[in-house]
């Protein structure tokens, strides 16, 4: 595996980490950002799961309200 030197390393791929990576990228587009996640997908608890009979259930955040910080709200909605 070819390893590249990272400017930023973020541990965990939940929504706060994705938002932070997005904001870092906006302010440092030439820097390399690496996100390390232990599961096979990013998003943390912001996902749906299925039980054994096929019913789908949402986990994590169910309702998003504005933070009233324009940069954060735009970034968060851009990720979604």
C-alpha positions, 0 to 999 in steps of 0.5 A: 500500500502506498502511504501519503503524508497526511496534513490532518488525521481525524479518528472516527467517521461520524458526522462531527468528524465529517463536518470537521474534515469538510471545514478543514478542506474548505480552508486548506484545500491543498492539504491531505486529510485522512479519516480513520474509521473502524467500521465499514462505513462512515456516518457514525450513528447517522444511519439506518439498520435492518432487523432480521425480518427486513424492517428498517430503523433509523439510528442516531439523530432524527431531526436536524435543527439549524445551529444558527452558525451559517458556515456550520449549517451550510457545511452540514447540509452539504454533507447530507 
